[in-house]
Amino acid sequence: MKCGKILFCAVDVAVGFLYFELSACRWTACKDKKSVVIFWLANPLTAIISSRGNADVLVCAVVLWTLYLLMRNQWRLASLVYGLLAVHVKLYPIIYLPSIFLSLSSVSLSSGWIDYIKRLISNVKGYIFVMIFSSSLLALTFICYILYGMPYVNEALLYHLHRTDTRHNFSPYFYLLYLAADNAQLSRLIGFCAFIPQVSLIIWLAFRFHDDLPFCWLITTVVFVSFNKVCTSQYFIWYICLLPIAQRNIEISTKTAVYLIILWFLGQAFWLCPAYLFEFHGLDTFCLIWLSSLFFLAINTGIIVQLIRRHDSKRKR
C-alpha cells in the first residue's frame, strides 16, 4: 500500500509538470504558469486524495495529457493516450469524446447551419480519431478479457450499467435507489432517468463550447459529477484538475469566486451534518441527507450557470 501511495504522490508531481506545459499553450507570463502549478501542488484536497492511496490522480494525469496533446495538435497520439490510458483506466473520460470530435472539425455555427453540417460530415480528423481511439480501447479490453475473463468485463464495464449504490452520497438519487432497493426494475428505471439529463447536457455543452476544450471539459465534468446517480468527494478532483487551465477564459472577480467556493463548501457541510448523525449516532436522518443532497445539487447548478455566463461574457468581448 505504501508503494501505491508513493506512486500516486509521484503522479501528483507529474501533474504539476503537465500544468506547466499546458499553461505554456495558454499563457506567456511566467507568473501565470507558476500560479497554475502552485494551485495543484499546494492544494490540500488533491494532496490528501493522493496520499491516502486514491488512484484518481492517475486519471487526472492522463486526461490532462490528452488535453495537452490536442492543444498541441498532436491528435493522433492523443487518440492513443485517450483510448489506451484515459478511458481504459476510468470510464468517465468518454464524456469528452463529442467535444473532441467537434473541435477537430474546426466548425462554427457562425458560418451557418448548412456549412456546419457539411464540415461535420467531412470531419476526417474526427473520424480517424474515433477509429484509433475505439480500436486501441477494444484491443486492450480484449487483451484484459483474455487474461482475466468475464470478471474483468463485469467489474470494469458492465458494473457501471447496473450499479445501484444505496449508500448515502452527495447524489439525490441515492435515496430513491435506497427506497427501490428491493425492486430491480424500478432501480434500473431510476438509473436510466438519471442518465438522460447527463447525456443531453454533455452533447449540448460539446456543441456550445468545443472551440475552448479546457473550459468545455471542465463544465462537462462538473455537470456529469453533479447529475450522476453516485457522487462522492473523490469525484470532485475530476473537475478540480481542469479548473486552473480553464479559468483563463472565465471572467470572474475574486469576490465572486470566493463567494462560489464558500457556497460549494457550505453545501458539503450541510450534507455532512446529517450524514455524521446517521453514521456515528445511528439517527434516522435519511430524509435530511436527501434534502441536503438536493441543496448541494442546486448549488452546483448555480455554479455551472455562473461559469457559463462568465465564460460567454468574456468570449463576446
C-alpha positions in Angstrom: 0.0 0.0 0.0 2.9 2.4 0.8 4.3 1.8 -2.7 0.9 2.7 -4.2 0.8 6.0 -2.1 4.3 6.9 -3.2 3.3 6.2 -6.8 0.2 8.4 -6.6 2.2 11.2 -4.9 4.8 11.0 -7.7 2.0 11.2 -10.3 0.7 14.2 -8.4 4.1 16.0 -9.0 3.9 14.9 -12.7 0.5 16.6 -13.0 2.2 19.8 -11.8 4.6 19.4 -14.7 1.7 18.8 -17.1 0.1 22.0 -15.8 3.3 24.0 -16.7 3.3 22.5 -20.2 -0.4 23.2 -20.6 -0.2 26.7 -19.3 2.5 27.4 -21.9 -0.2 26.8 -24.5 -2.5 29.4 -22.8 -0.3 32.0 -21.2 3.0 33.7 -21.9 3.7 35.2 -18.5 5.8 33.0 -16.2 3.9 34.3 -13.2 0.7 32.8 -14.6 2.3 29.5 -15.3 3.7 29.2 -11.8 0.4 30.1 -10.2 -1.3 27.3 -12.1 1.3 24.8 -10.9 1.1 26.0 -7.3 -2.7 25.7 -7.4 -2.3 21.9 -7.8 0.8 21.1 -5.8 -0.2 23.3 -2.8 -3.8 22.2 -2.8 -4.6 20.2 0.4 -7.6 18.4 -1.2 -5.5 16.9 -4.0 -2.6 16.1 -1.7 -4.9 14.3 0.7 -6.6 12.2 -2.0 -3.2 11.1 -3.4 -1.5 10.5 0.0 -4.4 8.3 1.2 -3.9 5.9 -1.7 -6.6 7.0 -4.1 -5.8 6.4 -7.8 -7.9 9.2 -9.2 -4.8 11.3 -9.7 -3.8 8.8 -12.4 -6.9 9.6 -14.3 -6.3 13.3 -13.9 -2.8 12.9 -15.3 -3.9 11.0 -18.5 -6.8 13.4 -19.1 -4.6 16.4 -18.8 -2.0 14.6 -21.1 -4.7 14.0 -23.7 -5.8 17.7 -23.5 -2.2 18.8 -23.8 -1.7 16.7 -27.0 -4.9 18.0 -28.5 -3.9 21.6 -27.8 -0.6 20.9 -29.5 -2.5 19.5 -32.5 -1.0 16.0 -31.9 -4.4 14.5 -32.2 -3.3 11.0 -33.4 -1.1 10.5 -30.3 -3.9 12.0 -28.2 -6.3 9.3 -29.5 -4.0 6.6 -28.4 -3.5 8.1 -24.9 -7.2 8.7 -24.7 -8.1 5.0 -25.6 -5.2 3.1 -24.0 -5.0 5.1 -20.8 -7.7 7.7 -20.1 -10.9 5.7 -20.9 -9.3 2.3 -20.1 -8.2 3.4 -16.6 -11.6 5.1 -15.8 -14.6 5.0 -18.0 -15.9 8.6 -17.3 -13.5 10.4 -19.7 -15.7 9.0 -22.5 -17.8 12.1 -21.9 -15.1 14.2 -23.7 -15.4 12.4 -27.0 -18.2 14.6 -28.5 -16.3 17.8 -27.8 -13.0 16.3 -29.2 -14.8 15.2 -32.4 -16.3 18.6 -32.9 -13.1 20.5 -32.1 -11.2 18.5 -34.8 -13.8 19.7 -37.4 -13.0 23.4 -36.7 -16.6 24.0 -37.2 -18.6 27.1 -36.0 -22.3 27.9 -36.1 -21.4 31.4 -37.2 -20.8 30.1 -40.7 -24.5 28.8 -41.0 -26.2 25.5 -40.5 -25.5 24.2 -44.0 -21.8 24.7 -43.8 -21.8 23.5 -40.2 -23.4 20.1 -41.2 -21.1 19.8 -44.2 -18.0 20.2 -42.1 -19.3 17.7 -39.6 -19.9 15.1 -42.3 -16.5 15.7 -43.8 -14.6 15.8 -40.5 -11.9 13.3 -41.5 -9.7 14.1 -38.4 -12.6 13.4 -36.1 -13.4 10.1 -37.7 -9.8 9.0 -37.7 -9.5 10.0 -34.0 -12.6 7.9 -33.2 -11.3 4.9 -35.1 -7.8 5.0 -33.4 -9.4 5.6 -30.0 -12.0 2.8 -30.3 -9.7 0.2 -31.9 -7.0 0.8 -29.2 -9.5 0.7 -26.4 -11.2 -2.5 -27.8 -7.8 -4.2 -28.4 -6.6 -3.5 -24.8 -10.0 -4.6 -23.4 -9.8 -7.8 -25.4 -6.3 -8.5 -24.0 -7.6 -8.0 -20.5 -10.6 -10.2 -21.3 -8.2 -13.0 -22.4 -6.1 -12.6 -19.2 -9.0 -12.2 -16.7 -12.2 -13.4 -18.4 -15.7 -12.2 -17.7 -14.9 -10.9 -14.2 -12.9 -8.1 -15.8 -15.7 -7.2 -18.2 -18.3 -7.2 -15.4 -16.2 -5.2 -13.0 -14.7 -2.7 -15.5 -17.6 -2.2 -17.9 -20.9 -3.8 -17.2 -20.8 -2.8 -13.5 -21.5 0.8 -14.4 -24.7 -0.1 -16.3 -26.4 -1.9 -13.4 -24.7 -0.2 -10.4 -27.2 0.8 -7.7 -25.4 2.4 -4.8 -27.9 2.7 -1.9 -25.3 4.1 0.5 -25.8 7.7 1.2 -23.7 10.0 -1.0 -24.0 13.6 -2.5 -26.3 12.5 -5.3 -30.1 13.0 -4.6 -30.7 9.7 -6.5 -29.2 7.7 -3.6 -32.4 7.9 -1.5 -34.6 6.9 -4.4 -32.3 3.9 -5.1 -32.4 3.1 -1.4 -36.2 3.0 -1.3 -36.3 1.0 -4.5 -33.6 -1.5 -3.4 -36.0 -4.5 -3.4 -37.3 -3.6 -6.9 -34.7 -4.3 -9.6 -36.8 -3.0 -12.4 -37.6 0.3 -10.6 -33.9 0.7 -9.7 -32.9 0.3 -13.4 -35.6 2.9 -14.4 -34.2 5.4 -11.9 -30.7 4.8 -13.2 -31.9 5.4 -16.8 -33.8 8.6 -15.8 -30.5 9.9 -14.2 -28.7 9.1 -17.4 -30.9 11.2 -19.7 -30.1 14.7 -18.4 -26.4 13.8 -18.2 -26.2 12.7 -21.9 -28.4 15.6 -23.1 -26.2 18.3 -21.3 -22.9 16.7 -22.3 -23.9 16.8 -26.0 -25.3 20.4 -25.7 -22.1 21.6 -24.0 -19.9 19.9 -26.6 -21.7 21.8 -29.4 -21.6 25.0 -27.4 -18.0 25.1 -26.2 -15.9 22.7 -28.3 -13.8 25.6 -29.5 -12.5 26.0 -26.0 -11.7 22.4 -24.9 -10.3 23.2 -21.4 -13.5 25.1 -20.4 -15.7 22.6 -22.2 -14.1 19.6 -20.4 -14.4 21.5 -17.0 -18.1 22.3 -17.3 -18.9 18.9 -18.8 -17.2 17.2 -15.9 -19.0 19.4 -13.3 -22.3 18.5 -15.0 -21.5 14.8 -15.2 -20.5 14.6 -11.5 -23.3 16.8 -10.2 -26.0 14.9 -12.0 -24.5 11.4 -11.6 -26.5 8.8 -9.7 -23.5 8.3 -7.4 -21.4 11.3 -6.3 -18.6 11.1 -3.7 -15.8 13.5 -2.7 -13.2 11.8 -4.8 -15.2 12.6 -7.9 -14.6 16.4 -7.3 -10.9 16.0 -8.2 -12.0 15.1 -11.8 -13.1 18.7 -12.4 -10.8 20.5 -10.0 -7.8 19.3 -12.1 -9.2 21.1 -15.1 -10.1 24.4 -13.3 -6.6 26.1 -13.4 -6.4 25.6 -17.2 -10.0 26.5 -18.0 -10.1 29.7 -15.8 -8.2 31.7 -18.4 -11.4 32.3 -20.4 -13.7 32.8 -17.3 -14.1 36.5 -16.5 -14.9 36.4 -12.8 -13.9 38.7 -9.9 -12.1 37.5 -6.8 -15.1 38.4 -4.7 -17.5 36.3 -6.8 -15.0 33.4 -7.0 -14.7 33.3 -3.2 -18.4 33.5 -2.8 -18.9 30.5 -5.1 -16.2 28.5 -3.3 -17.8 29.2 0.1 -21.2 28.1 -1.3 -19.7 24.9 -2.6 -18.1 24.0 0.8 -21.2 25.1 2.6 -23.3 22.7 0.6 -21.0 19.9 1.6 -21.1 21.0 5.2 -24.9 20.9 5.2 -24.8 17.4 3.9 -22.1 16.1 6.3 -24.1 17.2 9.4 -27.0 14.7 9.0 -24.6 12.1 7.5 -22.5 12.3 10.7 -25.6 11.9 12.9 -26.5 8.8 10.8 -23.1 7.2 10.7 -21.9 7.9 14.3 -25.1 8.2 16.3 -27.4 5.9 14.4 -30.1 8.5 14.0 -32.6 8.2 11.1 -31.6 11.3 9.1 -32.0 9.8 5.6 -34.6 12.4 4.6 -32.4 15.3 5.9 -29.4 13.8 3.9 -31.6 13.7 0.8 -32.7 17.3 1.2 -29.1 18.3 1.8 -28.2 16.4 -1.5 -30.8 18.5 -3.3 -29.4 21.7 -1.8 -25.9 20.7 -2.9 -27.2 19.9 -6.4 -28.8 23.4 -6.5 -25.6 25.0 -5.5 -23.6 23.1 -8.2 -26.2 24.0 -10.8 -25.9 27.7 -9.8 -22.1 27.5 -10.1 -22.5 25.9 -13.6 -24.7 28.7 -14.7 -22.4 31.3 -13.3 -19.3 29.8 -15.0 -21.1 29.6 -18.4 -22.2 33.2 -18.1 -18.8 34.5 -17.1 -17.2 32.5 -20.0 -19.7 33.8 -22.5 -19.3 37.4 -21.3 -15.5 37.2 -21.9 -15.9 35.5 -25.3 -18.2 38.2 -26.6 -15.6 40.8 -26.0 
